[in-house]
């Protein structure tokens, strides 16, 4: 069954407890937390104090996605905020292997994100060392963008790389996910769907999450 990681970036921050409680009661597998610094991406979201608040309220694993410059500086802080998965961008890490090892040594699962224009082949040397690869299906920085169709072929290419190398990495896709695009990337080999606007703007978010899990 498909795993679903709703993105809290689309939650109502004036009623964050309410939205986290809804996710706790839903079929969501994880909570996706997007941290933006206004440098690596053209937006700022929130930092460690908000993440600590989320940790206190959440009953699901925290899937932390750092869209920031030099994310390796913050491994211990992310761990201390209760993250189960620390996700860093390939494009933001000069020494990616070192960062991946630091994340694992801190007791978290290590994930690497690729922007839409970054080829899957860039992960050949590290694919067997990571627990998850996140493919961005929009350009990172803002919610509510349209799905980039070439992501479907990219998922299939990444699935082949994982199978050929014997990697245990799962494939996560983030950006413009709904029932149609979700079904397309799952058919291509994706394991985890990140959905923000599609979940939180729905009249029944819990039913929407349940529907995504059936893809």
C-alpha positions as CSV (number, residue, x, y, z in Angstrom):
1,X,0.0,0.0,0.0
2,X,1.2,3.5,-0.8
3,X,2.6,5.6,2.1
4,X,1.3,9.1,2.5
5,X,3.2,12.0,4.1
6,X,1.0,15.1,4.3
7,X,2.9,18.4,4.2
8,X,2.3,20.6,7.2
9,X,3.4,23.6,5.1
10,X,-0.3,23.7,3.9
11,X,-1.8,23.4,7.4
12,X,-3.5,26.2,9.2
13,X,-0.7,27.6,11.5
14,X,-3.4,29.4,13.5
15,X,-4.9,26.0,14.4
16,X,-1.8,23.8,14.1
17,X,-2.8,21.6,17.1
18,X,-6.2,20.9,15.4
19,X,-4.6,19.9,12.1
20,X,-1.9,17.7,13.7
21,X,-4.7,16.0,15.7
22,X,-6.5,15.3,12.5
23,X,-3.4,13.8,11.0
24,X,-2.8,11.7,14.1
25,X,-6.3,10.2,13.6
26,X,-5.9,9.8,9.9
27,X,-4.3,7.0,7.9
28,X,-1.2,9.2,7.2
29,X,2.1,7.3,7.7
30,X,4.3,10.3,8.4
31,X,4.2,14.1,8.7
32,X,6.2,16.0,6.1
33,X,7.9,19.1,7.5
34,X,9.3,21.6,5.0
35,X,12.0,23.8,6.4
36,X,13.0,26.7,4.1
37,X,15.7,29.4,4.6
38,X,14.9,32.0,2.0
39,X,18.3,31.3,0.4
40,X,18.3,27.8,-1.1
41,X,14.6,28.4,-2.0
42,X,12.9,31.8,-2.4
43,X,10.7,31.4,0.7
44,X,11.0,31.1,4.5
45,X,8.8,28.6,6.4
46,X,9.7,27.9,10.0
47,X,12.5,26.6,12.2
48,X,13.3,24.5,15.2
49,X,10.9,26.0,17.8
50,X,7.9,25.2,15.6
51,X,9.4,21.7,14.9
52,X,9.6,21.1,18.7
53,X,6.0,22.1,19.0
54,X,5.0,19.6,16.2
55,X,7.0,16.9,17.9
56,X,5.1,17.3,21.1
57,X,1.7,17.0,19.3
58,X,2.5,14.5,16.6
59,X,2.0,10.7,17.0
60,X,3.4,9.9,13.5
61,X,7.0,9.9,12.4
62,X,8.4,13.2,11.3
63,X,9.7,13.3,7.8
64,X,11.8,16.5,7.8
65,X,12.7,18.0,4.4
66,X,15.5,20.7,4.7
67,X,15.3,23.1,1.8
68,X,18.3,25.0,3.2
69,X,21.9,25.9,2.5
70,X,24.5,23.5,4.1
71,X,22.0,21.3,5.9
72,X,24.7,19.2,7.4
73,X,25.2,21.9,10.1
74,X,21.9,21.0,11.6
75,X,21.9,17.2,12.0
76,X,21.9,17.3,15.8
77,X,19.1,19.9,16.0
78,X,16.9,18.0,13.6
79,X,17.5,14.8,15.6
80,X,16.6,16.7,18.8
81,X,13.3,17.8,17.3
82,X,12.3,14.2,17.0
83,X,12.8,13.6,13.3
84,X,12.7,10.0,12.1
85,X,13.9,11.0,8.6
86,X,16.2,13.8,7.7
87,X,16.0,14.8,4.1
88,X,18.7,16.9,2.5
89,X,19.0,18.3,-1.1
90,X,21.7,16.9,-3.3
91,X,22.2,20.4,-4.6
92,X,22.8,21.8,-1.1
93,X,25.5,19.4,0.0
94,X,29.1,19.7,-1.1
95,X,30.0,16.5,0.7
96,X,26.8,14.5,0.4
97,X,28.3,11.2,1.6
98,X,29.5,12.8,4.8
99,X,26.2,14.3,5.5
100,X,24.4,11.0,4.9
101,X,26.7,9.2,7.3
102,X,26.2,12.0,9.9
103,X,22.4,11.6,9.7
104,X,22.6,7.8,10.2
105,X,25.1,8.2,13.0
106,X,22.6,10.5,14.7
107,X,20.0,7.7,14.6
108,X,17.8,9.0,11.8
109,X,17.0,7.6,8.4
110,X,18.9,9.4,5.6
111,X,17.1,10.8,2.6
112,X,18.3,12.8,-0.4
113,X,16.2,15.1,-2.5
114,X,16.6,15.9,-6.2
115,X,15.3,19.1,-7.7
116,X,13.4,18.7,-11.0
117,X,16.4,19.4,-13.2
118,X,18.8,17.2,-11.3
119,X,19.3,13.8,-13.1
120,X,18.8,10.6,-11.2
121,X,22.2,9.4,-12.3
122,X,23.8,11.9,-9.8
123,X,22.9,9.4,-7.1
124,X,24.7,6.4,-8.5
125,X,27.6,6.5,-6.1
126,X,25.4,6.9,-3.0
127,X,22.1,5.1,-3.8
128,X,23.0,2.1,-1.6
129,X,23.7,4.3,1.4
130,X,20.4,6.2,1.6
131,X,17.1,5.1,3.0
132,X,14.9,7.3,0.8
133,X,15.1,9.5,-2.3
134,X,12.7,12.4,-2.7
135,X,12.0,13.5,-6.2
136,X,10.6,17.1,-6.4
137,X,7.8,17.2,-8.9
138,X,7.6,21.0,-8.7
139,X,10.4,23.5,-8.1
140,X,10.8,23.8,-4.4
141,X,9.8,26.8,-2.3
142,X,6.1,27.2,-2.7
143,X,3.0,25.1,-2.2
144,X,0.2,24.7,-4.8
145,X,2.3,24.4,-7.9
146,X,1.5,22.3,-11.0
147,X,3.0,18.8,-11.3
148,X,5.9,18.5,-13.7
149,X,5.0,15.6,-16.0
150,X,8.6,14.5,-16.7
151,X,8.7,13.3,-13.1
152,X,6.9,10.1,-14.1
153,X,9.8,9.0,-16.3
154,X,12.2,10.1,-13.6
155,X,10.5,7.9,-11.0
156,X,10.8,4.9,-13.4
157,X,14.5,5.7,-14.0
158,X,15.1,5.9,-10.2
159,X,13.3,2.6,-9.6
160,X,15.5,0.9,-12.2
161,X,18.6,2.3,-10.5
162,X,17.4,1.1,-7.1
163,X,16.6,-2.4,-8.4
164,X,19.9,-2.7,-10.3
165,X,22.0,-1.7,-7.3
166,X,20.1,-3.7,-4.7
167,X,19.5,-0.5,-2.8
168,X,16.8,-0.6,-0.1
169,X,15.8,3.1,-0.7
170,X,12.2,4.0,-1.0
171,X,11.0,6.6,-3.5
172,X,9.1,9.7,-2.3
173,X,7.5,12.3,-4.6
174,X,6.6,15.8,-3.6
175,X,4.7,18.5,-5.5
176,X,1.4,18.8,-7.3
177,X,0.2,15.4,-6.0
178,X,-3.4,14.5,-6.3
179,X,-5.3,11.3,-7.1
180,X,-4.3,11.5,-10.8
181,X,-0.7,12.4,-10.5
182,X,-0.3,10.2,-7.4
183,X,-1.6,7.2,-9.4
184,X,0.9,8.0,-12.2
185,X,4.0,8.1,-10.0
186,X,2.9,5.1,-8.0
187,X,2.5,3.2,-11.2
188,X,6.1,4.3,-12.2
189,X,7.5,3.0,-8.9
190,X,7.0,5.6,-6.2
191,X,6.4,4.4,-2.6
192,X,5.6,7.6,-0.7
193,X,3.4,10.5,-1.7
194,X,3.8,14.0,-0.2
195,X,0.6,16.0,-0.4
196,X,-0.1,19.4,1.1
197,X,-2.6,21.6,-0.6
198,X,-4.6,18.6,-1.9
199,X,-5.1,17.3,1.6
200,X,-5.6,20.5,3.6
201,X,-7.9,22.2,1.1
202,X,-10.1,19.1,0.8
203,X,-13.6,19.1,2.4
204,X,-12.6,15.9,4.1
205,X,-8.8,15.7,4.6
206,X,-8.9,12.3,6.3
207,X,-10.9,10.7,3.4
208,X,-8.4,12.3,1.0
209,X,-5.5,10.7,2.8
210,X,-7.3,7.4,2.8
211,X,-7.9,7.7,-1.0
212,X,-4.2,8.4,-1.6
213,X,-3.2,5.3,0.3
214,X,-5.3,3.2,-2.0
215,X,-3.3,4.2,-5.1
